[in-house]
């Protein structure tokens, strides 16, 4: 398994659906798994994942464990060589993961990778470039 994508969700069903559609398109040619950890959402997020995305592994917490604990739950189950922590309000381009994996594979000294983020209108988000 090349890539494990972990998404922690809490009451953002609409964003989660858009995110999962983009992620599944982006992993079409990659050996990858998607794990969603839901922190006890009440907006139908769990049913959405079960009904529309049966290929996604779902951890349905009975309470809101918080972002870090939820990510760690999924990391313990992740089988990928690389692990991506992805926010549910993110939409990725179809070639994003292929480019990231290629970069990581070319230079074994890289331990972590960030990407250039843009907003819905195509404007650069400066928070994606931190010192």
Backbone atoms as SQL, in Angstrom:
CREATE TABLE atoms (id INTEGER PRIMARY KEY, chain TEXT, resi INTEGER, resn TEXT, atom TEXT, x REAL, y REAL, z REAL);
INSERT INTO atoms VALUES
  (1, 'A', 1, 'UNK', 'N', 0.857, -1.184, 0.000),
  (2, 'A', 1, 'UNK', 'CA', 0.000, 0.000, 0.000),
  (3, 'A', 1, 'UNK', 'C', 0.900, 1.243, 0.000),
  (4, 'A', 2, 'UNK', 'N', 0.645, 2.122, -0.923),
  (5, 'A', 2, 'UNK', 'CA', 1.491, 3.304, -1.078),
  (6, 'A', 2, 'UNK', 'C', 1.046, 4.461, -0.181),
  (7, 'A', 3, 'UNK', 'N', -0.271, 4.694, -0.052),
  (8, 'A', 3, 'UNK', 'CA', -0.745, 5.910, 0.613),
  (9, 'A', 3, 'UNK', 'C', -1.970, 5.629, 1.475),
  (10, 'A', 4, 'UNK', 'N', -1.937, 6.142, 2.690),
  (11, 'A', 4, 'UNK', 'CA', -3.105, 6.137, 3.575),
  (12, 'A', 4, 'UNK', 'C', -3.532, 7.588, 3.776),
  (13, 'A', 5, 'UNK', 'N', -4.792, 7.872, 3.477),
  (14, 'A', 5, 'UNK', 'CA', -5.339, 9.216, 3.619),
  (15, 'A', 5, 'UNK', 'C', -6.308, 9.196, 4.787),
  (16, 'A', 6, 'UNK', 'N', -6.044, 10.042, 5.773),
  (17, 'A', 6, 'UNK', 'CA', -6.840, 10.085, 6.990),
  (18, 'A', 6, 'UNK', 'C', -7.576, 11.419, 7.047),
  (19, 'A', 7, 'UNK', 'N', -8.889, 11.329, 7.242),
  (20, 'A', 7, 'UNK', 'CA', -9.730, 12.522, 7.321),
  (21, 'A', 7, 'UNK', 'C', -10.516, 12.458, 8.622),
  (22, 'A', 8, 'UNK', 'N', -10.338, 13.458, 9.480),
  (23, 'A', 8, 'UNK', 'CA', -11.118, 13.554, 10.711),
  (24, 'A', 8, 'UNK', 'C', -12.292, 14.477, 10.435),
  (25, 'A', 9, 'UNK', 'N', -13.471, 13.987, 10.753),
  (26, 'A', 9, 'UNK', 'CA', -14.705, 14.716, 10.439),
  (27, 'A', 9, 'UNK', 'C', -15.513, 14.998, 11.703),
  (28, 'A', 10, 'UNK', 'N', -16.109, 16.193, 11.735),
  (29, 'A', 10, 'UNK', 'CA', -17.070, 16.525, 12.793),
  (30, 'A', 10, 'UNK', 'C', -18.086, 17.510, 12.226),
  (31, 'A', 11, 'UNK', 'N', -19.252, 16.990, 11.895),
  (32, 'A', 11, 'UNK', 'CA', -20.393, 17.805, 11.464),
  (33, 'A', 11, 'UNK', 'C', -20.126, 18.689, 10.247),
  (34, 'A', 12, 'UNK', 'N', -19.384, 18.180, 9.281),
  (35, 'A', 12, 'UNK', 'CA', -19.180, 18.919, 8.028),
  (36, 'A', 12, 'UNK', 'C', -19.483, 18.010, 6.840),
  (37, 'A', 13, 'UNK', 'N', -20.655, 17.421, 6.865),
  (38, 'A', 13, 'UNK', 'CA', -21.076, 16.441, 5.862),
  (39, 'A', 13, 'UNK', 'C', -20.887, 16.938, 4.430),
  (40, 'A', 14, 'UNK', 'N', -21.319, 18.148, 4.140),
  (41, 'A', 14, 'UNK', 'CA', -21.215, 18.666, 2.767),
  (42, 'A', 14, 'UNK', 'C', -19.757, 18.724, 2.324),
  (43, 'A', 15, 'UNK', 'N', -18.893, 19.283, 3.161),
  (44, 'A', 15, 'UNK', 'CA', -17.477, 19.378, 2.808),
  (45, 'A', 15, 'UNK', 'C', -16.856, 17.990, 2.679),
  (46, 'A', 16, 'UNK', 'N', -17.213, 17.098, 3.592),
  (47, 'A', 16, 'UNK', 'CA', -16.670, 15.742, 3.559),
  (48, 'A', 16, 'UNK', 'C', -17.010, 15.051, 2.244),
  (49, 'A', 17, 'UNK', 'N', -18.238, 15.204, 1.784),
  (50, 'A', 17, 'UNK', 'CA', -18.633, 14.570, 0.521),
  (51, 'A', 17, 'UNK', 'C', -17.800, 15.086, -0.644),
  (52, 'A', 18, 'UNK', 'N', -17.632, 16.385, -0.730),
  (53, 'A', 18, 'UNK', 'CA', -16.809, 16.970, -1.805),
  (54, 'A', 18, 'UNK', 'C', -15.362, 16.499, -1.695),
  (55, 'A', 19, 'UNK', 'N', -14.851, 16.466, -0.481),
  (56, 'A', 19, 'UNK', 'CA', -13.478, 16.019, -0.248),
  (57, 'A', 19, 'UNK', 'C', -13.307, 14.576, -0.719),
  (58, 'A', 20, 'UNK', 'N', -14.210, 13.697, -0.312),
  (59, 'A', 20, 'UNK', 'CA', -14.088, 12.288, -0.680),
  (60, 'A', 20, 'UNK', 'C', -14.195, 12.067, -2.183),
  (61, 'A', 21, 'UNK', 'N', -15.072, 12.797, -2.841),
  (62, 'A', 21, 'UNK', 'CA', -15.141, 12.678, -4.304),
  (63, 'A', 21, 'UNK', 'C', -13.787, 13.026, -4.929),
  (64, 'A', 22, 'UNK', 'N', -13.177, 14.122, -4.477),
  (65, 'A', 22, 'UNK', 'CA', -11.891, 14.541, -5.061),
  (66, 'A', 22, 'UNK', 'C', -10.786, 13.552, -4.710),
  (67, 'A', 23, 'UNK', 'N', -10.782, 13.055, -3.494),
  (68, 'A', 23, 'UNK', 'CA', -9.755, 12.103, -3.071),
  (69, 'A', 23, 'UNK', 'C', -9.848, 10.810, -3.886),
  (70, 'A', 24, 'UNK', 'N', -11.042, 10.308, -4.068),
  (71, 'A', 24, 'UNK', 'CA', -11.195, 9.059, -4.822),
  (72, 'A', 24, 'UNK', 'C', -10.772, 9.221, -6.277),
  (73, 'A', 25, 'UNK', 'N', -11.019, 10.391, -6.852),
  (74, 'A', 25, 'UNK', 'CA', -10.516, 10.637, -8.218),
  (75, 'A', 25, 'UNK', 'C', -8.991, 10.667, -8.215),
  (76, 'A', 26, 'UNK', 'N', -8.409, 11.258, -7.184),
  (77, 'A', 26, 'UNK', 'CA', -6.952, 11.428, -7.129),
  (78, 'A', 26, 'UNK', 'C', -6.211, 10.123, -6.832),
  (79, 'A', 27, 'UNK', 'N', -6.879, 9.139, -6.273),
  (80, 'A', 27, 'UNK', 'CA', -6.191, 7.864, -5.977),
  (81, 'A', 27, 'UNK', 'C', -6.530, 6.773, -6.992),
  (82, 'A', 28, 'UNK', 'N', -7.165, 7.135, -8.072),
  (83, 'A', 28, 'UNK', 'CA', -7.596, 6.147, -9.066),
  (84, 'A', 28, 'UNK', 'C', -6.440, 5.272, -9.556),
  (85, 'A', 29, 'UNK', 'N', -5.237, 5.823, -9.649),
  (86, 'A', 29, 'UNK', 'CA', -4.087, 5.068, -10.177),
  (87, 'A', 29, 'UNK', 'C', -3.040, 4.787, -9.105),
  (88, 'A', 30, 'UNK', 'N', -3.448, 4.876, -7.840),
  (89, 'A', 30, 'UNK', 'CA', -2.519, 4.700, -6.725),
  (90, 'A', 30, 'UNK', 'C', -3.071, 3.614, -5.806),
  (91, 'A', 31, 'UNK', 'N', -2.194, 2.784, -5.301),
  (92, 'A', 31, 'UNK', 'CA', -2.615, 1.834, -4.280),
  (93, 'A', 31, 'UNK', 'C', -2.774, 2.609, -2.974),
  (94, 'A', 32, 'UNK', 'N', -4.004, 2.878, -2.594),
  (95, 'A', 32, 'UNK', 'CA', -4.252, 3.757, -1.456),
  (96, 'A', 32, 'UNK', 'C', -5.492, 3.325, -0.688),
  (97, 'A', 33, 'UNK', 'N', -5.563, 3.793, 0.537),
  (98, 'A', 33, 'UNK', 'CA', -6.743, 3.602, 1.365),
  (99, 'A', 33, 'UNK', 'C', -7.163, 4.954, 1.923),
  (100, 'A', 34, 'UNK', 'N', -8.450, 5.077, 2.190),
  (101, 'A', 34, 'UNK', 'CA', -8.991, 6.292, 2.787),
  (102, 'A', 34, 'UNK', 'C', -9.664, 5.884, 4.088),
  (103, 'A', 35, 'UNK', 'N', -9.289, 6.572, 5.156),
  (104, 'A', 35, 'UNK', 'CA', -9.867, 6.312, 6.470),
  (105, 'A', 35, 'UNK', 'C', -10.510, 7.600, 6.961),
  (106, 'A', 36, 'UNK', 'N', -11.803, 7.536, 7.270),
  (107, 'A', 36, 'UNK', 'CA', -12.503, 8.675, 7.857),
  (108, 'A', 36, 'UNK', 'C', -12.771, 8.347, 9.315),
  (109, 'A', 37, 'UNK', 'N', -12.373, 9.257, 10.186),
  (110, 'A', 37, 'UNK', 'CA', -12.694, 9.144, 11.600),
  (111, 'A', 37, 'UNK', 'C', -13.752, 10.198, 11.887),
  (112, 'A', 38, 'UNK', 'N', -14.930, 9.745, 12.258),
  (113, 'A', 38, 'UNK', 'CA', -15.999, 10.686, 12.575),
  (114, 'A', 38, 'UNK', 'C', -16.098, 10.830, 14.089),
  (115, 'A', 39, 'UNK', 'N', -16.050, 12.076, 14.541),
  (116, 'A', 39, 'UNK', 'CA', -16.060, 12.390, 15.966),
  (117, 'A', 39, 'UNK', 'C', -17.471, 12.664, 16.481),
  (118, 'A', 40, 'UNK', 'N', -18.364, 11.687, 16.267),
  (119, 'A', 40, 'UNK', 'CA', -19.732, 11.734, 16.792),
  (120, 'A', 40, 'UNK', 'C', -20.569, 12.848, 16.162),
  (121, 'A', 41, 'UNK', 'N', -20.491, 12.977, 14.852),
  (122, 'A', 41, 'UNK', 'CA', -21.296, 13.968, 14.122),
  (123, 'A', 41, 'UNK', 'C', -22.780, 13.634, 14.244),
  (124, 'A', 42, 'UNK', 'N', -23.600, 14.684, 14.187),
  (125, 'A', 42, 'UNK', 'CA', -25.055, 14.512, 14.229),
  (126, 'A', 42, 'UNK', 'C', -25.706, 15.008, 12.935),
  (127, 'A', 43, 'UNK', 'N', -24.901, 15.245, 11.908),
  (128, 'A', 43, 'UNK', 'CA', -25.401, 15.831, 10.655),
  (129, 'A', 43, 'UNK', 'C', -25.582, 14.809, 9.534),
  (130, 'A', 44, 'UNK', 'N', -25.490, 13.537, 9.842),
  (131, 'A', 44, 'UNK', 'CA', -25.642, 12.505, 8.808),
  (132, 'A', 44, 'UNK', 'C', -24.346, 12.114, 8.121),
  (133, 'A', 45, 'UNK', 'N', -23.221, 12.569, 8.623),
  (134, 'A', 45, 'UNK', 'CA', -21.928, 12.260, 8.009),
  (135, 'A', 45, 'UNK', 'C', -21.649, 10.768, 7.963),
  (136, 'A', 46, 'UNK', 'N', -21.974, 10.069, 9.024),
  (137, 'A', 46, 'UNK', 'CA', -21.696, 8.631, 9.077),
  (138, 'A', 46, 'UNK', 'C', -22.510, 7.892, 8.017),
  (139, 'A', 47, 'UNK', 'N', -23.789, 8.217, 7.907),
  (140, 'A', 47, 'UNK', 'CA', -24.636, 7.589, 6.892),
  (141, 'A', 47, 'UNK', 'C', -24.131, 7.912, 5.490),
  (142, 'A', 48, 'UNK', 'N', -23.665, 9.138, 5.285),
  (143, 'A', 48, 'UNK', 'CA', -23.113, 9.520, 3.987),
  (144, 'A', 48, 'UNK', 'C', -21.956, 8.615, 3.603),
  (145, 'A', 49, 'UNK', 'N', -21.017, 8.440, 4.505),
  (146, 'A', 49, 'UNK', 'CA', -19.845, 7.612, 4.203),
  (147, 'A', 49, 'UNK', 'C', -20.278, 6.171, 3.944),
  (148, 'A', 50, 'UNK', 'N', -21.135, 5.636, 4.789),
  (149, 'A', 50, 'UNK', 'CA', -21.587, 4.252, 4.615),
  (150, 'A', 50, 'UNK', 'C', -22.341, 4.052, 3.296),
  (151, 'A', 51, 'UNK', 'N', -23.194, 5.005, 2.950),
  (152, 'A', 51, 'UNK', 'CA', -24.042, 4.857, 1.766),
  (153, 'A', 51, 'UNK', 'C', -23.344, 5.182, 0.450),
  (154, 'A', 52, 'UNK', 'N', -22.598, 6.280, 0.428),
  (155, 'A', 52, 'UNK', 'CA', -22.008, 6.742, -0.834),
  (156, 'A', 52, 'UNK', 'C', -20.555, 6.330, -1.041),
  (157, 'A', 53, 'UNK', 'N', -19.869, 5.978, 0.036),
  (158, 'A', 53, 'UNK', 'CA', -18.444, 5.682, -0.062),
  (159, 'A', 53, 'UNK', 'C', -18.109, 4.386, 0.686),
  (160, 'A', 54, 'UNK', 'N', -18.676, 3.266, 0.267),
  (161, 'A', 54, 'UNK', 'CA', -18.448, 2.011, 0.993),
  (162, 'A', 54, 'UNK', 'C', -16.987, 1.551, 0.978),
  (163, 'A', 55, 'UNK', 'N', -16.197, 2.049, 0.046),
  (164, 'A', 55, 'UNK', 'CA', -14.788, 1.667, -0.032),
  (165, 'A', 55, 'UNK', 'C', -13.928, 2.397, 1.001),
  (166, 'A', 56, 'UNK', 'N', -14.502, 3.380, 1.667),
  (167, 'A', 56, 'UNK', 'CA', -13.789, 4.146, 2.688),
  (168, 'A', 56, 'UNK', 'C', -13.913, 3.428, 4.025),
  (169, 'A', 57, 'UNK', 'N', -12.793, 3.308, 4.718),
  (170, 'A', 57, 'UNK', 'CA', -12.821, 2.736, 6.065),
  (171, 'A', 57, 'UNK', 'C', -13.345, 3.815, 7.010),
  (172, 'A', 58, 'UNK', 'N', -14.310, 3.456, 7.824),
  (173, 'A', 58, 'UNK', 'CA', -14.950, 4.422, 8.714),
  (174, 'A', 58, 'UNK', 'C', -14.763, 4.018, 10.163),
  (175, 'A', 59, 'UNK', 'N', -14.272, 4.957, 10.947),
  (176, 'A', 59, 'UNK', 'CA', -14.226, 4.811, 12.399),
  (177, 'A', 59, 'UNK', 'C', -15.256, 5.802, 12.934),
  (178, 'A', 60, 'UNK', 'N', -16.308, 5.279, 13.542),
  (179, 'A', 60, 'UNK', 'CA', -17.392, 6.130, 14.051),
  (180, 'A', 60, 'UNK', 'C', -17.278, 6.215, 15.571),
  (181, 'A', 61, 'UNK', 'N', -16.646, 7.275, 16.032),
  (182, 'A', 61, 'UNK', 'CA', -16.483, 7.456, 17.474),
  (183, 'A', 61, 'UNK', 'C', -17.815, 7.780, 18.136),
  (184, 'A', 62, 'UNK', 'N', -17.966, 7.324, 19.363),
  (185, 'A', 62, 'UNK', 'CA', -19.184, 7.562, 20.132),
  (186, 'A', 62, 'UNK', 'C', -19.149, 8.894, 20.870),
  (187, 'A', 63, 'UNK', 'N', -17.997, 9.555, 20.846),
  (188, 'A', 63, 'UNK', 'CA', -17.872, 10.904, 21.393),
  (189, 'A', 63, 'UNK', 'C', -16.803, 11.642, 20.603),
  (190, 'A', 64, 'UNK', 'N', -16.712, 12.930, 20.819),
  (191, 'A', 64, 'UNK', 'CA', -15.725, 13.746, 20.115),
  (192, 'A', 64, 'UNK', 'C', -14.400, 13.629, 20.842),
  (193, 'A', 65, 'UNK', 'N', -13.517, 12.827, 20.280),
  (194, 'A', 65, 'UNK', 'CA', -12.224, 12.571, 20.913),
  (195, 'A', 65, 'UNK', 'C', -11.217, 13.685, 20.678),
  (196, 'A', 66, 'UNK', 'N', -11.519, 14.586, 19.740),
  (197, 'A', 66, 'UNK', 'CA', -10.582, 15.645, 19.374),
  (198, 'A', 66, 'UNK', 'C', -9.779, 15.254, 18.147),
  (199, 'A', 67, 'UNK', 'N', -9.187, 16.250, 17.532),
  (200, 'A', 67, 'UNK', 'CA', -8.483, 16.072, 16.264),
  (201, 'A', 67, 'UNK', 'C', -7.271, 15.141, 16.382),
  (202, 'A', 68, 'UNK', 'N', -6.431, 15.373, 17.367),
  (203, 'A', 68, 'UNK', 'CA', -5.199, 14.587, 17.488),
  (204, 'A', 68, 'UNK', 'C', -5.486, 13.130, 17.809),
  (205, 'A', 69, 'UNK', 'N', -6.362, 12.869, 18.760),
  (206, 'A', 69, 'UNK', 'CA', -6.698, 11.486, 19.125),
  (207, 'A', 69, 'UNK', 'C', -7.299, 10.756, 17.931),
  (208, 'A', 70, 'UNK', 'N', -8.198, 11.426, 17.210),
  (209, 'A', 70, 'UNK', 'CA', -8.835, 10.808, 16.048),
  (210, 'A', 70, 'UNK', 'C', -7.805, 10.463, 14.967),
  (211, 'A', 71, 'UNK', 'N', -6.882, 11.366, 14.700),
  (212, 'A', 71, 'UNK', 'CA', -5.830, 11.063, 13.726),
  (213, 'A', 71, 'UNK', 'C', -4.997, 9.872, 14.185),
  (214, 'A', 72, 'UNK', 'N', -4.656, 9.838, 15.450),
  (215, 'A', 72, 'UNK', 'CA', -3.854, 8.729, 15.968),
  (216, 'A', 72, 'UNK', 'C', -4.602, 7.402, 15.890),
  (217, 'A', 73, 'UNK', 'N', -5.922, 7.413, 16.078),
  (218, 'A', 73, 'UNK', 'CA', -6.711, 6.187, 15.912),
  (219, 'A', 73, 'UNK', 'C', -6.499, 5.614, 14.510),
  (220, 'A', 74, 'UNK', 'N', -6.590, 6.473, 13.516),
  (221, 'A', 74, 'UNK', 'CA', -6.463, 6.022, 12.128),
  (222, 'A', 74, 'UNK', 'C', -5.025, 5.666, 11.783),
  (223, 'A', 75, 'UNK', 'N', -4.075, 6.420, 12.280),
  (224, 'A', 75, 'UNK', 'CA', -2.666, 6.128, 11.989),
  (225, 'A', 75, 'UNK', 'C', -2.314, 4.717, 12.450),
  (226, 'A', 76, 'UNK', 'N', -2.872, 4.290, 13.577),
  (227, 'A', 76, 'UNK', 'CA', -2.607, 2.932, 14.081),
  (228, 'A', 76, 'UNK', 'C', -3.094, 1.860, 13.104),
  (229, 'A', 77, 'UNK', 'N', -4.118, 2.179, 12.313),
  (230, 'A', 77, 'UNK', 'CA', -4.669, 1.220, 11.349),
  (231, 'A', 77, 'UNK', 'C', -4.105, 1.375, 9.941),
  (232, 'A', 78, 'UNK', 'N', -3.454, 2.494, 9.690),
  (233, 'A', 78, 'UNK', 'CA', -2.979, 2.822, 8.343),
  (234, 'A', 78, 'UNK', 'C', -1.940, 1.812, 7.859),
  (235, 'A', 79, 'UNK', 'N', -2.049, 1.454, 6.580),
  (236, 'A', 79, 'UNK', 'CA', -1.152, 0.470, 5.987),
  (237, 'A', 79, 'UNK', 'C', -0.230, 1.077, 4.937),
  (238, 'A', 80, 'UNK', 'N', -0.385, 2.366, 4.655),
  (239, 'A', 80, 'UNK', 'CA', 0.388, 2.993, 3.600),
  (240, 'A', 80, 'UNK', 'C', 1.823, 3.295, 3.980),
  (241, 'A', 81, 'UNK', 'N', 2.672, 3.307, 2.984),
  (242, 'A', 81, 'UNK', 'CA', 4.054, 3.746, 3.172),
  (243, 'A', 81, 'UNK', 'C', 4.057, 5.210, 3.591),
  (244, 'A', 82, 'UNK', 'N', 3.135, 5.977, 3.010),
  (245, 'A', 82, 'UNK', 'CA', 2.979, 7.391, 3.330),
  (246, 'A', 82, 'UNK', 'C', 1.607, 7.607, 3.951),
  (247, 'A', 83, 'UNK', 'N', 1.539, 8.536, 4.902),
  (248, 'A', 83, 'UNK', 'CA', 0.286, 8.872, 5.572),
  (249, 'A', 83, 'UNK', 'C', 0.006, 10.347, 5.358),
  (250, 'A', 84, 'UNK', 'N', -1.202, 10.641, 4.919),
  (251, 'A', 84, 'UNK', 'CA', -1.633, 12.019, 4.694),
  (252, 'A', 84, 'UNK', 'C', -2.765, 12.337, 5.648),
  (253, 'A', 85, 'UNK', 'N', -2.607, 13.402, 6.429),
  (254, 'A', 85, 'UNK', 'CA', -3.674, 13.917, 7.277),
  (255, 'A', 85, 'UNK', 'C', -4.343, 15.037, 6.490),
  (256, 'A', 86, 'UNK', 'N', -5.606, 14.846, 6.157),
  (257, 'A', 86, 'UNK', 'CA', -6.305, 15.766, 5.265),
  (258, 'A', 86, 'UNK', 'C', -7.556, 16.299, 5.942),
  (259, 'A', 87, 'UNK', 'N', -7.727, 17.597, 5.932),
  (260, 'A', 87, 'UNK', 'CA', -8.932, 18.205, 6.490),
  (261, 'A', 87, 'UNK', 'C', -10.110, 17.961, 5.558),
  (262, 'A', 88, 'UNK', 'N', -11.312, 17.790, 6.109),
  (263, 'A', 88, 'UNK', 'CA', -12.469, 17.469, 5.275),
  (264, 'A', 88, 'UNK', 'C', -12.964, 18.619, 4.399),
  (265, 'A', 89, 'UNK', 'N', -12.482, 19.808, 4.618),
  (266, 'A', 89, 'UNK', 'CA', -12.888, 20.942, 3.773),
  (267, 'A', 89, 'UNK', 'C', -11.917, 21.166, 2.623),
  (268, 'A', 90, 'UNK', 'N', -11.193, 20.112, 2.257),
  (269, 'A', 90, 'UNK', 'CA', -10.175, 20.190, 1.212),
  (270, 'A', 90, 'UNK', 'C', -10.638, 19.464, -0.045),
  (271, 'A', 91, 'UNK', 'N', -10.366, 20.065, -1.185),
  (272, 'A', 91, 'UNK', 'CA', -10.571, 19.419, -2.476),
  (273, 'A', 91, 'UNK', 'C', -9.200, 19.337, -3.133),
  (274, 'A', 92, 'UNK', 'N', -8.827, 18.143, -3.573),
  (275, 'A', 92, 'UNK', 'CA', -7.498, 17.954, -4.164),
  (276, 'A', 92, 'UNK', 'C', -7.609, 17.756, -5.665),
  (277, 'A', 93, 'UNK', 'N', -6.582, 18.182, -6.359),
  (278, 'A', 93, 'UNK', 'CA', -6.513, 17.963, -7.804),
  (279, 'A', 93, 'UNK', 'C', -6.210, 16.492, -8.075),
  (280, 'A', 94, 'UNK', 'N', -6.571, 16.041, -9.267),
  (281, 'A', 94, 'UNK', 'CA', -6.417, 14.624, -9.595),
  (282, 'A', 94, 'UNK', 'C', -4.970, 14.146, -9.598),
  (283, 'A', 95, 'UNK', 'N', -4.014, 15.050, -9.783),
  (284, 'A', 95, 'UNK', 'CA', -2.604, 14.640, -9.822),
  (285, 'A', 95, 'UNK', 'C', -1.829, 14.976, -8.548),
  (286, 'A', 96, 'UNK', 'N', -2.495, 15.498, -7.549),
  (287, 'A', 96, 'UNK', 'CA', -1.818, 15.949, -6.329),
  (288, 'A', 96, 'UNK', 'C', -1.043, 14.825, -5.655),
  (289, 'A', 97, 'UNK', 'N', -1.691, 13.707, -5.419),
  (290, 'A', 97, 'UNK', 'CA', -1.030, 12.623, -4.685),
  (291, 'A', 97, 'UNK', 'C', 0.087, 11.987, -5.500),
  (292, 'A', 98, 'UNK', 'N', -0.106, 11.868, -6.806),
  (293, 'A', 98, 'UNK', 'CA', 0.948, 11.313, -7.658),
  (294, 'A', 98, 'UNK', 'C', 2.194, 12.188, -7.589),
  (295, 'A', 99, 'UNK', 'N', 2.012, 13.502, -7.647),
  (296, 'A', 99, 'UNK', 'CA', 3.153, 14.419, -7.568),
  (297, 'A', 99, 'UNK', 'C', 3.834, 14.353, -6.205),
  (298, 'A', 100, 'UNK', 'N', 3.046, 14.292, -5.147),
  (299, 'A', 100, 'UNK', 'CA', 3.618, 14.229, -3.801),
  (300, 'A', 100, 'UNK', 'C', 4.420, 12.945, -3.603),
  (301, 'A', 101, 'UNK', 'N', 3.845, 11.834, -4.021),
  (302, 'A', 101, 'UNK', 'CA', 4.546, 10.557, -3.878),
  (303, 'A', 101, 'UNK', 'C', 5.826, 10.553, -4.707),
  (304, 'A', 102, 'UNK', 'N', 5.767, 11.068, -5.914),
  (305, 'A', 102, 'UNK', 'CA', 6.966, 11.121, -6.759),
  (306, 'A', 102, 'UNK', 'C', 8.070, 11.933, -6.095),
  (307, 'A', 103, 'UNK', 'N', 7.707, 13.051, -5.500),
  (308, 'A', 103, 'UNK', 'CA', 8.691, 13.891, -4.806),
  (309, 'A', 103, 'UNK', 'C', 9.310, 13.144, -3.634),
  (310, 'A', 104, 'UNK', 'N', 8.473, 12.482, -2.853),
  (311, 'A', 104, 'UNK', 'CA', 8.980, 11.737, -1.696),
  (312, 'A', 104, 'UNK', 'C', 9.890, 10.587, -2.134),
  (313, 'A', 105, 'UNK', 'N', 9.533, 9.929, -3.209),
  (314, 'A', 105, 'UNK', 'CA', 10.317, 8.786, -3.681),
  (315, 'A', 105, 'UNK', 'C', 11.665, 9.225, -4.258),
  (316, 'A', 106, 'UNK', 'N', 11.726, 10.418, -4.828),
  (317, 'A', 106, 'UNK', 'CA', 12.961, 10.906, -5.441),
  (318, 'A', 106, 'UNK', 'C', 14.015, 11.285, -4.408),
  (319, 'A', 107, 'UNK', 'N', 13.579, 11.657, -3.215),
  (320, 'A', 107, 'UNK', 'CA', 14.531, 12.125, -2.206),
  (321, 'A', 107, 'UNK', 'C', 14.214, 11.486, -0.861),
  (322, 'A', 108, 'UNK', 'N', 14.914, 10.422, -0.520),
  (323, 'A', 108, 'UNK', 'CA', 14.622, 9.710, 0.724),
  (324, 'A', 108, 'UNK', 'C', 14.918, 10.519, 1.992),
  (325, 'A', 109, 'UNK', 'N', 15.561, 11.660, 1.861),
  (326, 'A', 109, 'UNK', 'CA', 15.826, 12.481, 3.043),
  (327, 'A', 109, 'UNK', 'C', 14.611, 13.324, 3.445),
  (328, 'A', 110, 'UNK', 'N', 13.583, 13.362, 2.594),
  (329, 'A', 110, 'UNK', 'CA', 12.374, 14.117, 2.919),
  (330, 'A', 110, 'UNK', 'C', 11.551, 13.324, 3.921),
  (331, 'A', 111, 'UNK', 'N', 11.218, 13.974, 5.040),
  (332, 'A', 111, 'UNK', 'CA', 10.425, 13.317, 6.075),
  (333, 'A', 111, 'UNK', 'C', 8.985, 13.777, 6.103),
  (334, 'A', 112, 'UNK', 'N', 8.736, 14.964, 5.569),
  (335, 'A', 112, 'UNK', 'CA', 7.378, 15.507, 5.536),
  (336, 'A', 112, 'UNK', 'C', 7.264, 16.419, 4.328),
  (337, 'A', 113, 'UNK', 'N', 6.033, 16.587, 3.861),
  (338, 'A', 113, 'UNK', 'CA', 5.817, 17.368, 2.653),
  (339, 'A', 113, 'UNK', 'C', 4.556, 18.202, 2.821),
  (340, 'A', 114, 'UNK', 'N', 4.615, 19.450, 2.410),
  (341, 'A', 114, 'UNK', 'CA', 3.438, 20.310, 2.379),
  (342, 'A', 114, 'UNK', 'C', 3.184, 20.723, 0.943),
  (343, 'A', 115, 'UNK', 'N', 1.985, 21.157, 0.668),
  (344, 'A', 115, 'UNK', 'CA', 1.636, 21.547, -0.698),
  (345, 'A', 115, 'UNK', 'C', 1.227, 23.012, -0.752),
  (346, 'A', 116, 'UNK', 'N', 1.263, 23.553, -1.941),
  (347, 'A', 116, 'UNK', 'CA', 0.805, 24.919, -2.184),
  (348, 'A', 116, 'UNK', 'C', -0.719, 24.888, -2.204),
  (349, 'A', 117, 'UNK', 'N', -1.333, 25.616, -1.293),
  (350, 'A', 117, 'UNK', 'CA', -2.793, 25.624, -1.214),
  (351, 'A', 117, 'UNK', 'C', -3.349, 26.868, -1.902),
  (352, 'A', 118, 'UNK', 'N', -4.503, 26.678, -2.539),
  (353, 'A', 118, 'UNK', 'CA', -5.211, 27.791, -3.155),
  (354, 'A', 118, 'UNK', 'C', -6.663, 27.744, -2.700),
  (355, 'A', 119, 'UNK', 'N', -7.307, 28.903, -2.712),
  (356, 'A', 119, 'UNK', 'CA', -8.717, 28.935, -2.329),
  (357, 'A', 119, 'UNK', 'C', -9.598, 28.640, -3.539),
  (358, 'A', 120, 'UNK', 'N', -10.907, 28.701, -3.342),
  (359, 'A', 120, 'UNK', 'CA', -11.847, 28.356, -4.390),
  (360, 'A', 120, 'UNK', 'C', -11.765, 29.220, -5.628),
  (361, 'A', 121, 'UNK', 'N', -11.183, 30.421, -5.497),
  (362, 'A', 121, 'UNK', 'CA', -11.055, 31.303, -6.657),
  (363, 'A', 121, 'UNK', 'C', -9.676, 31.219, -7.304),
  (364, 'A', 122, 'UNK', 'N', -8.819, 30.350, -6.764),
  (365, 'A', 122, 'UNK', 'CA', -7.486, 30.165, -7.338),
  (366, 'A', 122, 'UNK', 'C', -6.416, 31.028, -6.710),
  (367, 'A', 123, 'UNK', 'N', -6.752, 31.782, -5.670),
  (368, 'A', 123, 'UNK', 'CA', -5.763, 32.645, -5.001),
  (369, 'A', 123, 'UNK', 'C', -4.909, 31.818, -4.039),
  (370, 'A', 124, 'UNK', 'N', -3.614, 32.130, -4.015),
  (371, 'A', 124, 'UNK', 'CA', -2.665, 31.460, -3.134),
  (372, 'A', 124, 'UNK', 'C', -3.028, 31.722, -1.670),
  (373, 'A', 125, 'UNK', 'N', -2.986, 30.690, -0.864),
  (374, 'A', 125, 'UNK', 'CA', -3.223, 30.826, 0.571),
  (375, 'A', 125, 'UNK', 'C', -1.879, 30.848, 1.296),
  (376, 'A', 126, 'UNK', 'N', -1.506, 31.997, 1.830),
  (377, 'A', 126, 'UNK', 'CA', -0.171, 32.125, 2.436),
  (378, 'A', 126, 'UNK', 'C', 0.076, 31.187, 3.612),
  (379, 'A', 127, 'UNK', 'N', -0.979, 30.687, 4.255),
  (380, 'A', 127, 'UNK', 'CA', -0.767, 29.768, 5.367),
  (381, 'A', 127, 'UNK', 'C', -0.169, 28.434, 4.920),
  (382, 'A', 128, 'UNK', 'N', -0.124, 28.190, 3.607),
  (383, 'A', 128, 'UNK', 'CA', 0.504, 26.964, 3.119),
  (384, 'A', 128, 'UNK', 'C', 2.015, 27.129, 2.991),
  (385, 'A', 129, 'UNK', 'N', 2.522, 28.302, 3.264),
  (386, 'A', 129, 'UNK', 'CA', 3.971, 28.535, 3.214),
  (387, 'A', 129, 'UNK', 'C', 4.398, 29.184, 4.516),
  (388, 'A', 130, 'UNK', 'N', 4.793, 28.349, 5.432),
  (389, 'A', 130, 'UNK', 'CA', 5.222, 28.843, 6.735),
  (390, 'A', 130, 'UNK', 'C', 6.703, 28.610, 6.899),
  (391, 'A', 131, 'UNK', 'N', 7.315, 29.397, 7.722),
  (392, 'A', 131, 'UNK', 'CA', 8.733, 29.212, 7.969),
  (393, 'A', 131, 'UNK', 'C', 8.933, 28.037, 8.884);
